[in-house]
Amino acid sequence: MSNEKYIEKIKKCLALAKSGNANEAAAAMRQAQALMKNIMLIKTK
C-alpha cells in the first residue's frame, strides 16, 4: 500500500475516533495507531 493510502486511512480512523460512541472511538484509535506503526516500519526499511 502506498504512503498516501496509509495516510488517508489514518485520517479516516482519526476522524472516527472522535465518535460519540466510546467503543467505536477506541477501536478507530487503535486502528489508526496500528496503521501509523506499519507506515513507520515501512519507512525504516
N, C-alpha and C positions, 0 to 999 in steps of 0.2 A: 504494500500500500504506500502511496506517495505521502510525503510530509503534509501536503495540502489536505489530503483526505483525512489524515490523523487530526490535523488542526480543526477541520470542520466538525468532526465527530466530537472532539473535546469541547468545542464551543457549544454544541447542542447539549451535551451532557451537563455542562456548567449551567446552562440556561434552565435545564430541567431540575437541577439541584436547588433551584430557588422555589420549587414547588411547595404548595401549602401542605401536601401530603408528606409527612416526615419519612415514611418508609421509602417512598419513591425518590425523594430528595437524597436520602442517604445512599440508595443504590446508584443513582446517577453520579454522585460524587465519587463513589468507589470506582465506577467505570471510567470516569474522567481521569482519576489518579492512575489507574492501570494503563490507560492509553498514553498518558504522559511518561510513565516508566518505559513503555515499549519504544516510544519515539526517542527517548534518551539513549536506550540501548542501541538503537539503530545508528544514531549519530556518533556514538563512541566506537563503533566498529570500523 
